[in-house]
Amino acid sequence: MLKLYGLKTCDTCRKALKALEAGGKPVEFIDVRKTPPSAELLAQWLDQVGDKLLNTKSTTWRGLDQVDRDRPVVELLAEQPTLIKRPVIEGAGKVTVGWTKEVQAIYLD
């Protein structure tokens, strides 16, 4: 089963969820506002996908001062889960971020 982490209100997350379900993939949706990922899980994601996990184009990021931006990424994402670039999809032993054509090819082919 795939796990899709995102926000219920995120259009990209909804598109990804709909496409995966239409493709016959069982998907568990986890809203990161209601169920934030643990620091351990965030650290695992960062090990696999690196800095692209941090959404530096978000409104939340723009609202942070430099002191907060300089904090460790795991700590920042654990405290502010809306800074996670979405969707994060776990499955088949891998983690992906976003809903690009490359990510779609991994899960829908």
N, CA, C and O atoms as a MOPAC input file, in Angstrom:
PM7 MOZYME 1SCF
protein

 N      0.83600 1    -1.18400 1     0.00000 1
 C      0.00000 1     0.00000 1     0.00000 1
 C      0.87700 1     1.24300 1     0.00000 1
 O      1.88400 1     1.31100 1     0.70500 1
 N      0.47800 1     2.22500 1    -0.80300 1
 C      1.18100 1     3.50200 1    -0.84400 1
 C      0.66000 1     4.39900 1     0.26800 1
 O     -0.50700 1     4.31900 1     0.65200 1
 N      1.53000 1     5.24300 1     0.77600 1
 C      1.12600 1     6.27300 1     1.72600 1
 C      1.39200 1     7.61400 1     1.07500 1
 O      2.51000 1     7.89200 1     0.64100 1
 N      0.36200 1     8.44600 1     1.00600 1
 C      0.48900 1     9.77200 1     0.42900 1
 C      0.32100 1    10.78500 1     1.55600 1
 O     -0.74000 1    10.88200 1     2.17300 1
 N      1.38600 1    11.53500 1     1.81100 1
 C      1.37100 1    12.56900 1     2.84200 1
 C      1.15900 1    13.91300 1     2.16600 1
 O      1.86000 1    14.25600 1     1.21400 1
 N      0.19400 1    14.66800 1     2.65900 1
 C     -0.07000 1    15.97300 1     2.07200 1
 C     -1.09000 1    16.72800 1     2.88100 1
 O     -1.28300 1    16.48000 1     4.07100 1
 N     -1.74300 1    17.65900 1     2.20800 1
 C     -2.80100 1    18.45100 1     2.83100 1
 C     -4.10500 1    18.18800 1     2.09100 1
 O     -4.12800 1    18.08400 1     0.86400 1
 N     -5.17000 1    18.08500 1     2.84100 1
 C     -6.48600 1    17.82200 1     2.26300 1
 C     -6.86700 1    18.92000 1     1.26200 1
 O     -7.57400 1    18.65600 1     0.28900 1
 N     -6.40400 1    20.13400 1     1.49900 1
 C     -6.77600 1    21.26500 1     0.65500 1
 C     -5.81900 1    21.49800 1    -0.52000 1
 O     -6.03700 1    22.41500 1    -1.31200 1
 N     -4.77900 1    20.69600 1    -0.64400 1
 C     -3.77000 1    20.88000 1    -1.69000 1
 C     -4.25200 1    20.25700 1    -3.00500 1
 O     -4.53000 1    19.05900 1    -3.05900 1
 N     -4.34900 1    21.06300 1    -4.05600 1
 C     -4.80700 1    20.57500 1    -5.36000 1
 C     -3.90100 1    19.47500 1    -5.90500 1
 O     -4.38800 1    18.48100 1    -6.44300 1
 N     -2.59400 1    19.64400 1    -5.76900 1
 C     -1.66100 1    18.64700 1    -6.28800 1
 C     -1.82900 1    17.32400 1    -5.55400 1
 O     -1.77400 1    16.26400 1    -6.17800 1
 N     -2.03000 1    17.36500 1    -4.25300 1
 C     -2.24900 1    16.14500 1    -3.47400 1
 C     -3.53500 1    15.45100 1    -3.92000 1
 O     -3.57100 1    14.22800 1    -4.05300 1
 N     -4.57600 1    16.22500 1    -4.14700 1
 C     -5.84400 1    15.64200 1    -4.59800 1
 C     -5.69900 1    15.00700 1    -5.97300 1
 O     -6.24200 1    13.93000 1    -6.21700 1
 N     -4.96700 1    15.67000 1    -6.88000 1
 C     -4.73300 1    15.11200 1    -8.22200 1
 C     -3.96700 1    13.80100 1    -8.12200 1
 O     -4.31200 1    12.82300 1    -8.78500 1
 N     -2.93000 1    13.78300 1    -7.29500 1
 C     -2.11600 1    12.57600 1    -7.13800 1
 C     -2.95300 1    11.43700 1    -6.56500 1
 O     -2.89100 1    10.31100 1    -7.05700 1
 N     -3.72800 1    11.72600 1    -5.53600 1
 C     -4.56800 1    10.70800 1    -4.90700 1
 C     -5.56900 1    10.14300 1    -5.90600 1
 O     -5.75100 1     8.92900 1    -5.99600 1
 N     -6.20700 1    11.01900 1    -6.64700 1
 C     -7.20500 1    10.59800 1    -7.63900 1
 C     -6.56200 1     9.73200 1    -8.72400 1
 O     -7.12200 1     8.70500 1    -9.10600 1
 N     -5.39700 1    10.13700 1    -9.22100 1
 C     -4.71700 1     9.38100 1   -10.27800 1
 C     -4.26000 1     8.01300 1    -9.78000 1
 O     -4.39000 1     7.01500 1   -10.49000 1
 N     -3.72600 1     7.96700 1    -8.56500 1
 C     -3.26900 1     6.69300 1    -8.00800 1
 C     -4.44200 1     5.73800 1    -7.80600 1
 O     -4.35200 1     4.55700 1    -8.14300 1
 N     -5.52800 1     6.24500 1    -7.26300 1
 C     -6.71400 1     5.40000 1    -7.05400 1
 C     -7.28800 1     4.93900 1    -8.38900 1
 O     -7.70100 1     3.78700 1    -8.51700 1
 N     -7.31900 1     5.82200 1    -9.38500 1
 C     -7.80900 1     5.45500 1   -10.71700 1
 C     -6.90800 1     4.40700 1   -11.36200 1
 O     -7.36200 1     3.59600 1   -12.16900 1
 N     -5.63100 1     4.43300 1   -10.99800 1
 C     -4.68100 1     3.44900 1   -11.50500 1
 C     -4.70600 1     2.13300 1   -10.74300 1
 O     -3.88700 1     1.24800 1   -10.99200 1
 N     -5.64600 1     2.00400 1    -9.81500 1
 C     -5.80100 1     0.76000 1    -9.07400 1
 C     -4.81700 1     0.57500 1    -7.92300 1
 O     -4.64800 1    -0.53400 1    -7.41500 1
 N     -4.17400 1     1.65600 1    -7.51700 1
 C     -3.20500 1     1.56900 1    -6.41300 1
 C     -3.91000 1     1.82900 1    -5.08600 1
 O     -4.61100 1     2.83000 1    -4.94300 1
 N     -3.73000 1     0.94000 1    -4.12200 1
 C     -4.28200 1     1.22600 1    -2.79600 1
 C     -3.45200 1     2.32900 1    -2.13200 1
 O     -2.22800 1     2.23400 1    -2.04400 1
 N     -4.13500 1     3.36500 1    -1.67000 1
 C     -3.44900 1     4.53400 1    -1.11700 1
 C     -4.05000 1     4.91300 1     0.23300 1
 O     -5.26800 1     4.98500 1     0.39500 1
 N     -3.17100 1     5.15000 1     1.18600 1
 C     -3.58000 1     5.70400 1     2.47400 1
 C     -3.17000 1     7.17000 1     2.46100 1
 O     -1.99300 1     7.48500 1     2.28900 1
 N     -4.14200 1     8.07200 1     2.64200 1
 C     -3.85100 1     9.50600 1     2.66200 1
 C     -3.64000 1     9.95400 1     4.10600 1
 O     -4.45400 1     9.66300 1     4.98200 1
 N     -2.53300 1    10.66800 1     4.34100 1
 C     -2.23700 1    11.18400 1     5.67700 1
 C     -2.10400 1    12.70100 1     5.56900 1
 O     -1.21900 1    13.21100 1     4.88300 1
 N     -2.98700 1    13.40700 1     6.24900 1
 C     -2.94400 1    14.86800 1     6.27300 1
 C     -1.88400 1    15.29200 1     7.28900 1
 O     -2.00400 1    14.98700 1     8.47500 1
 N     -0.84900 1    15.99100 1     6.82700 1
 C      0.27400 1    16.34100 1     7.71100 1
 C     -0.09400 1    17.39300 1     8.75000 1
 O      0.63300 1    17.57300 1     9.72700 1
 N     -1.20300 1    18.08600 1     8.55700 1
 C     -1.64500 1    19.01700 1     9.60300 1
 C     -2.25700 1    18.25500 1    10.77200 1
 O     -2.02700 1    18.58900 1    11.93500 1
 N     -3.04000 1    17.22800 1    10.45000 1
 C     -3.71300 1    16.45500 1    11.50000 1
 C     -2.79100 1    15.41700 1    12.11800 1
 O     -2.86000 1    15.16000 1    13.31900 1
 N     -1.92900 1    14.82000 1    11.30200 1
 C     -1.01100 1    13.78300 1    11.76700 1
 C      0.39000 1    14.10100 1    11.25600 1
 O      0.83600 1    13.52300 1    10.26500 1
 N      1.08500 1    15.01800 1    11.92800 1
 C      2.42500 1    15.38200 1    11.45800 1
 C      3.38500 1    14.19800 1    11.53000 1
 O      3.33700 1    13.41600 1    12.47900 1
 N      4.25600 1    14.06400 1    10.52800 1
 C      5.24200 1    12.98600 1    10.58000 1
 C      6.22600 1    13.20600 1    11.72800 1
 O      6.52500 1    14.34100 1    12.10100 1
 N      6.71600 1    12.11100 1    12.27200 1
 C      7.68300 1    12.19300 1    13.37100 1
 C      9.02500 1    12.71000 1    12.86200 1
 O      9.30200 1    12.67500 1    11.66400 1
 N      9.84000 1    13.18300 1    13.77400 1
 C     11.18500 1    13.64400 1    13.41400 1
 C     11.99200 1    12.50200 1    12.79700 1
 O     12.80000 1    12.72800 1    11.89500 1
 N     11.77500 1    11.28000 1    13.28000 1
 C     12.49000 1    10.12700 1    12.74100 1
 C     12.09500 1     9.87100 1    11.28200 1
 O     12.95000 1     9.60900 1    10.43600 1
 N     10.80100 1     9.95000 1    11.00200 1
 C     10.33000 1     9.74500 1     9.63700 1
 C     10.83800 1    10.85900 1     8.72100 1
 O     11.24500 1    10.59900 1     7.58800 1
 N     10.81200 1    12.08400 1     9.20700 1
 C     11.32800 1    13.21200 1     8.42600 1
 C     12.81200 1    13.02600 1     8.11300 1
 O     13.25900 1    13.32000 1     7.00400 1
 N     13.56300 1    12.54300 1     9.08400 1
 C     14.99500 1    12.30000 1     8.87600 1
 C     15.20200 1    11.22700 1     7.80700 1
 O     16.10600 1    11.34600 1     6.98000 1
 N     14.37300 1    10.18100 1     7.81700 1
 C     14.46900 1     9.13900 1     6.78700 1
 C     14.17500 1     9.71700 1     5.40700 1
 O     14.87500 1     9.41700 1     4.44000 1
 N     13.13400 1    10.54900 1     5.32000 1
 C     12.79400 1    11.17800 1     4.03600 1
 C     13.94100 1    12.05200 1     3.54500 1
 O     14.30700 1    12.01600 1     2.37000 1
 N     14.50600 1    12.83900 1     4.46500 1
 C     15.62100 1    13.71800 1     4.08000 1
 C     16.81500 1    12.91700 1     3.58600 1
 O     17.50000 1    13.33900 1     2.65500 1
 N     17.07300 1    11.76500 1     4.19900 1
 C     18.16100 1    10.89600 1     3.74100 1
 C     17.92700 1    10.43000 1     2.30800 1
 O     18.87500 1    10.26900 1     1.54000 1
 N     16.65900 1    10.21200 1     1.95100 1
 C     16.33900 1     9.68600 1     0.62600 1
 C     16.15800 1    10.75700 1    -0.43400 1
 O     16.56500 1    10.56100 1    -1.57900 1
 N     15.55300 1    11.89000 1    -0.08100 1
 C     15.23800 1    12.89500 1    -1.10900 1
 C     15.99100 1    14.21100 1    -0.94500 1
 O     15.97500 1    15.04900 1    -1.84600 1
 N     16.64500 1    14.39800 1     0.18800 1
 C     17.43800 1    15.60500 1     0.39100 1
 C     16.60500 1    16.86100 1     0.59800 1
 O     15.46600 1    16.81200 1     1.06200 1
 N     17.21200 1    17.98500 1     0.23700 1
 C     16.61900 1    19.29400 1     0.50700 1
 C     15.33300 1    19.58300 1    -0.25500 1
 O     14.61800 1    20.52300 1     0.09100 1
 N     15.02000 1    18.79600 1    -1.28600 1
 C     13.78700 1    19.08400 1    -2.01800 1
 C     12.54100 1    18.80700 1    -1.17700 1
 O     11.42600 1    19.12100 1    -1.59500 1
 N     12.72800 1    18.22100 1     0.00700 1
 C     11.60600 1    18.00300 1     0.91800 1
 C     11.10000 1    19.32000 1     1.51000 1
 O      9.93000 1    19.42400 1     1.87700 1
 N     11.96700 1    20.31300 1     1.60400 1
 C     11.62000 1    21.61000 1     2.18800 1
 C     11.05000 1    22.52900 1     1.11300 1
 O     11.71700 1    22.81500 1     0.11900 1
 N      9.83300 1    22.98600 1     1.31100 1
 C      9.16000 1    23.85700 1     0.35200 1
 C      9.49400 1    25.32300 1     0.65400 1
 O      8.85900 1    25.96300 1     1.49300 1
 N     10.50300 1    25.83100 1    -0.05000 1
 C     10.94700 1    27.21300 1     0.18700 1
 C     10.13100 1    28.22600 1    -0.61300 1
 O     10.42600 1    29.42000 1    -0.57500 1
 N      9.11300 1    27.76700 1    -1.33100 1
 C      8.24800 1    28.68400 1    -2.08800 1
 C      6.91600 1    28.90100 1    -1.38800 1
 O      6.05300 1    29.61700 1    -1.89600 1
 N      6.74800 1    28.28700 1    -0.23000 1
 C      5.46300 1    28.36600 1     0.46700 1
 C      5.30100 1    29.67800 1     1.22300 1
 O      6.26800 1    30.37400 1     1.53300 1
 N      4.06100 1    29.97900 1     1.50100 1
 C      3.73700 1    31.15600 1     2.30900 1
 C      4.32800 1    31.01600 1     3.70700 1
 O      4.79100 1    31.99500 1     4.29400 1
 N      4.31000 1    29.81400 1     4.22800 1
 C      4.86900 1    29.56700 1     5.56100 1
 C      6.35100 1    29.91600 1     5.58600 1
 O      6.81500 1    30.56800 1     6.52000 1
 N      7.10200 1    29.48900 1     4.56500 1
 C      8.53400 1    29.76600 1     4.48100 1
 C      8.78400 1    31.27700 1     4.41300 1
 O      9.65900 1    31.79900 1     5.10300 1
 N      8.01800 1    31.96200 1     3.58700 1
 C      8.20500 1    33.40800 1     3.43500 1
 C      7.91300 1    34.16100 1     4.72600 1
 O      8.42500 1    35.26100 1     4.93600 1
 N      7.09300 1    33.57300 1     5.58800 1
 C      6.77000 1    34.20300 1     6.86000 1
 C      7.79600 1    33.97500 1     7.96200 1
 O      7.69400 1    34.56200 1     9.03900 1
 N      8.78900 1    33.12000 1     7.69600 1
 C      9.80700 1    32.83100 1     8.71400 1
 C     10.91400 1    33.87300 1     8.70000 1
 O     11.27100 1    34.39900 1     7.64600 1
 N     11.45500 1    34.16600 1     9.87600 1
 C     12.62100 1    35.04600 1     9.93100 1
 C     13.88500 1    34.21100 1     9.69800 1
 O     13.82300 1    32.98200 1     9.65000 1
 N     15.00200 1    34.87000 1     9.55800 1
 C     16.25000 1    34.18100 1     9.22800 1
 C     16.68500 1    33.20400 1    10.32000 1
 O     17.26500 1    32.15800 1    10.02800 1
 N     16.40500 1    33.54500 1    11.56800 1
 C     16.76700 1    32.65800 1    12.68200 1
 C     16.07100 1    31.30700 1    12.50600 1
 O     16.70100 1    30.26100 1    12.66400 1
 N     14.76800 1    31.32400 1    12.17900 1
 C     14.03400 1    30.07400 1    11.97700 1
 C     14.53600 1    29.33600 1    10.73700 1
 O     14.67400 1    28.11300 1    10.75800 1
 N     14.80600 1    30.06300 1     9.67300 1
 C     15.27800 1    29.43700 1     8.42900 1
 C     16.62200 1    28.73800 1     8.61200 1
 O     16.93600 1    27.79200 1     7.89000 1
 N     17.40500 1    29.19800 1     9.56900 1
 C     18.73000 1    28.61700 1     9.81500 1
 C     18.68900 1    27.40600 1    10.74800 1
 O     19.71800 1    26.77100 1    10.97800 1
 N     17.51400 1    27.08100 1    11.28500 1
 C     17.38700 1    25.93100 1    12.17400 1
 C     17.55500 1    24.63100 1    11.39200 1
 O     17.39300 1    24.62600 1    10.17200 1
 N     17.87600 1    23.53000 1    12.07000 1
 C     17.96500 1    22.23700 1    11.37300 1
 C     16.64500 1    21.91400 1    10.65900 1
 O     15.56200 1    22.12900 1    11.20300 1
 N     16.75800 1    21.40100 1     9.44900 1
 C     15.58600 1    21.15000 1     8.61700 1
 C     14.60600 1    20.18700 1     9.29500 1
 O     13.39800 1    20.42100 1     9.25700 1
 N     15.09400 1    19.12600 1     9.90400 1
 C     14.21200 1    18.15400 1    10.55900 1
 C     13.39400 1    18.83700 1    11.64700 1
 O     12.18800 1    18.61700 1    11.76100 1
 N     14.04700 1    19.64900 1    12.42500 1
 C     13.38100 1    20.36500 1    13.51800 1
 C     12.30700 1    21.30700 1    12.96700 1
 O     11.19400 1    21.37400 1    13.48900 1
 N     12.65500 1    22.02000 1    11.92300 1
 C     11.73700 1    22.97800 1    11.31300 1
 C     10.51300 1    22.27900 1    10.71300 1
 O      9.38400 1    22.72900 1    10.90500 1
 N     10.74000 1    21.17800 1     9.98600 1
 C      9.63700 1    20.44000 1     9.37300 1
 C      8.75200 1    19.77400 1    10.41600 1
 O      7.53800 1    19.68400 1    10.23200 1
 N      9.34500 1    19.30900 1    11.50700 1
 C      8.55700 1    18.68700 1    12.57600 1
 C      7.64400 1    19.71500 1    13.23900 1
 O      6.51300 1    19.40700 1    13.61700 1
 N      8.14600 1    20.92400 1    13.37400 1
 C      7.37100 1    21.99200 1    14.01000 1
 C      6.36300 1    22.62200 1    13.05700 1
 O      5.28000 1    23.03000 1    13.47600 1
 N      6.71800 1    22.70100 1    11.77200 1
 C      5.88000 1    23.35600 1    10.76000 1
 C      5.66200 1    22.39300 1     9.58000 1
 O      6.29300 1    22.56600 1     8.53700 1
 N      4.79100 1    21.39100 1     9.71700 1
 C      4.64200 1    20.38900 1     8.66200 1
 C      4.14600 1    20.94800 1     7.32400 1
 O      4.27300 1    20.28300 1     6.29600 1
 N      3.58400 1    22.15900 1     7.32700 1
 C      3.15500 1    22.73700 1     6.04800 1
 C      4.35000 1    23.15400 1     5.19500 1
 O      4.17700 1    23.52700 1     4.03400 1
 N      5.55400 1    23.09800 1     5.75300 1
 C      6.76800 1    23.37500 1     4.97900 1
 C      7.23000 1    22.17100 1     4.16100 1
 O      8.17600 1    22.27800 1     3.38000 1
 N      6.57000 1    21.02800 1     4.33500 1
 C      6.92200 1    19.83400 1     3.56800 1
 C      6.38400 1    19.99400 1     2.15300 1
 O      5.20000 1    20.26600 1     1.95200 1
 N      7.26300 1    19.82500 1     1.18200 1
 C      6.81200 1    19.87400 1    -0.21300 1
 C      5.90200 1    18.68300 1    -0.44600 1
 O      6.17700 1    17.57600 1     0.01800 1
 N      4.81800 1    18.91900 1    -1.16800 1
 C      3.78100 1    17.89800 1    -1.30000 1
 C      3.56300 1    17.49000 1    -2.74700 1
 O      3.87900 1    18.22100 1    -3.68600 1
 N      3.00600 1    16.28200 1    -2.88900 1
 C      2.84400 1    15.23700 1    -1.89400 1
 C      4.12600 1    14.44000 1    -1.69500 1
 O      4.97500 1    14.37300 1    -2.58400 1
 N      4.25200 1    13.84400 1    -0.52800 1
 C      5.31000 1    12.86500 1    -0.27500 1
 C      4.62900 1    11.50800 1    -0.38900 1
 O      3.62900 1    11.24300 1     0.27900 1
 N      5.18000 1    10.65500 1    -1.24300 1
 C      4.59400 1     9.33100 1    -1.44500 1
 C      5.62200 1     8.28000 1    -1.04100 1
 O      6.75800 1     8.28100 1    -1.51700 1
 N      5.19900 1     7.38300 1    -0.15400 1
 C      6.01900 1     6.25300 1     0.28500 1
 C      5.43200 1     4.98100 1    -0.29000 1
 O      4.22100 1     4.76500 1    -0.23800 1
 N      6.27700 1     4.15700 1    -0.82800 1
 C      5.81300 1     2.86500 1    -1.31400 1
 C      6.88600 1     2.17300 1    -2.11600 1
 O      7.77000 1     2.81500 1    -2.68400 1
 N      6.80300 1     0.86200 1    -2.15700 1
 C      7.75500 1     0.05000 1    -2.92300 1
 C      9.19300 1     0.36000 1    -2.53200 1
 O     10.09100 1     0.33700 1    -3.37400 1
 N      9.41100 1     0.65200 1    -1.24600 1
 C     10.76400 1     0.88200 1    -0.75700 1
 C     11.37500 1     2.20500 1    -1.14000 1
 O     12.58500 1     2.38700 1    -1.00200 1
 N     10.56400 1     3.14100 1    -1.62000 1
 C     11.10500 1     4.44900 1    -1.99800 1
 C     10.20600 1     5.57200 1    -1.51100 1
 O      9.05500 1     5.36500 1    -1.12700 1
 N     10.77500 1     6.76200 1    -1.54200 1
 C     10.05700 1     7.97500 1    -1.16300 1
 C     10.20700 1     8.96000 1    -2.30500 1
 O     11.30900 1     9.16500 1    -2.81500 1
 N      9.09900 1     9.57200 1    -2.71100 1
 C      9.15600 1    10.60600 1    -3.74600 1
 C      8.47500 1    11.86100 1    -3.23600 1
 O      7.64200 1    11.81600 1    -2.33100 1
 N      8.84600 1    12.98400 1    -3.83900 1
 C      8.28500 1    14.27600 1    -3.45800 1
 C      7.75700 1    14.95200 1    -4.72100 1
 O      8.42600 1    14.98200 1    -5.75400 1
 N      6.54600 1    15.49200 1    -4.61500 1
 C      5.94100 1    16.17600 1    -5.74400 1
 C      5.13400 1    15.21500 1    -6.60500 1
 O      5.06000 1    14.01900 1    -6.32300 1
 N      4.52600 1    15.76100 1    -7.66800 1
 C      3.72100 1    14.96000 1    -8.58000 1
 C      4.12300 1    15.28500 1   -10.01400 1
 O      3.30600 1    15.68800 1   -10.84200 1
 N      5.41000 1    15.09600 1   -10.27200 1
 C      5.96400 1    15.35500 1   -11.59700 1
 C      5.71600 1    14.15700 1   -12.51400 1
 O      5.26200 1    13.10600 1   -12.06300 1
 N      6.01200 1    14.32100 1   -13.77200 1
 C      5.87700 1    13.20900 1   -14.72300 1
 C      6.75500 1    12.02500 1   -14.32400 1
 O      6.36800 1    10.87100 1   -14.50800 1
 N      7.94300 1    12.31500 1   -13.77600 1
 C      8.83300 1    11.24500 1   -13.32800 1
 C      8.21500 1    10.44500 1   -12.17800 1
 O      8.28700 1     9.21600 1   -12.15500 1
 N      7.61500 1    11.14800 1   -11.23800 1
 C      6.97400 1    10.48500 1   -10.09900 1
 C      5.76400 1     9.69000 1   -10.57600 1
 O      5.53900 1     8.56200 1   -10.13600 1
 N      4.99500 1    10.27800 1   -11.47100 1
 C      3.82400 1     9.57500 1   -12.01100 1
 C      4.24500 1     8.29100 1   -12.70500 1
 O      3.57100 1     7.26800 1   -12.58200 1
 N      5.35600 1     8.33500 1   -13.43500 1
 C      5.84900 1     7.14300 1   -14.14300 1
 C      6.22200 1     6.03500 1   -13.15500 1
 O      6.02400 1     4.85500 1   -13.44200 1
 N      6.75800 1     6.41000 1   -12.00400 1
 C      7.14500 1     5.40700 1   -11.00100 1
 C      5.92400 1     4.65400 1   -10.48300 1
 O      5.95200 1     3.43000 1   -10.35500 1
 N      4.85800 1     5.38500 1   -10.18900 1
 C      3.71700 1     4.76400 1    -9.51900 1
 C      2.60000 1     4.32900 1   -10.45000 1
 O      1.78100 1     3.49000 1   -10.07400 1
 N      2.54500 1     4.87800 1   -11.65400 1
 C      1.40800 1     4.55400 1   -12.52800 1
 C      1.77400 1     3.62600 1   -13.68100 1
 O      0.88200 1     3.15700 1   -14.38700 1
 N      3.04100 1     3.34900 1   -13.89000 1
 C      3.42300 1     2.44700 1   -14.98300 1
 C      3.50900 1     1.01700 1   -14.51900 1
 O      3.81800 1     0.12700 1   -15.31200 1

